């Protein structure tokens, strides 16, 4: 079936195209009788407005693009839900794309969103991304743009973040306060800014407490997975039998370490205390329950959308917009995996 046009409805009813358009928009200068006839025929013929034509006229698509590294991650799923909810309240649809942590796919997705003429883009970068050409392209085209969580510090756009250095410092300080003296760090890949900052926070906590930094106690994930947590836990115990604390880049990795320790009868926290990052829901149902850093994922989604909405409104009205950064608070969630008996 071909699409029905206003012209065809007008011809069938013997009225002008303008009158049909006004009737569908409930203009007061069209009679109720005419409105009723137009609406009934439009429904009968399954008429839908040409969104492309509407977009050209209003210069709005009422859609935004959202690019995230992965959908299945608890943190990102919470962010996505918050953005969708806020977008719907404000009359926007969200196109959700997953980069699978790859730069090549992320670039294709940015190109797609630009070609779709979305009103704005929200993005958390893949592990391979930085201030690359596709990011510069978004900014140079003056498309409203917000980064969250995994960002490029040099990009001139709005950002919603946490202080990863401070949060990591607090996690490691908590382990030290509970008696840990030799702490390993299972870090993220070398490129993402949040992995870099959590690593720096780990080092700063050691330095403040006069604990020597040892590069041999740092283990680098390639993909930040459960299995890497298990594998590194085994490696850490084999290489450092006297280890008494582990700070993991995420809860998923930390859960992997707990799984290995449980399987091999290594007592947590008596022998090794463990703390993760993000407060994944699974961290509360493990044995022992996992200590972690509360990362406000829902709030990050809400703030990201409203920051984008503000820029989109300024863009629409021709008002200059100055990008800004919103930093959200984190906190240490203390559970069984890190409290050593005195």
Secondary structure, 3 states (H helix, E strand, C coil): CCCCCHHHHHHHHCCCHHHHHHHHCCCCCCCHHHHHHHHHHHHHCCCCCCHHHHHHHHCCCCEEEEEECCCCCHHHHHHHHHHHHHHHHCCCEEEEEECCCCHHHHHHHHHHHHHCCCCEEEECCCCCCCCCHHHHHHHHCCCEEEEECCCCCCCCCEEEEECHHHHHHHHHHHHHHCCCCCEEEEECCCCCHHHHHHHHHHHHHHHHCCCCCCHHHEEECCCCCHHHHHHHHHHHHHHCCCCCEEEECCHHHHHHHHHHHHHCCCCCCCCCEEECCECCHHHHCCCCCCEEEECCHHHHHHHHHHHHHHHHHHHHHCCCCCCCEEEECCEEECCHHHCCCC
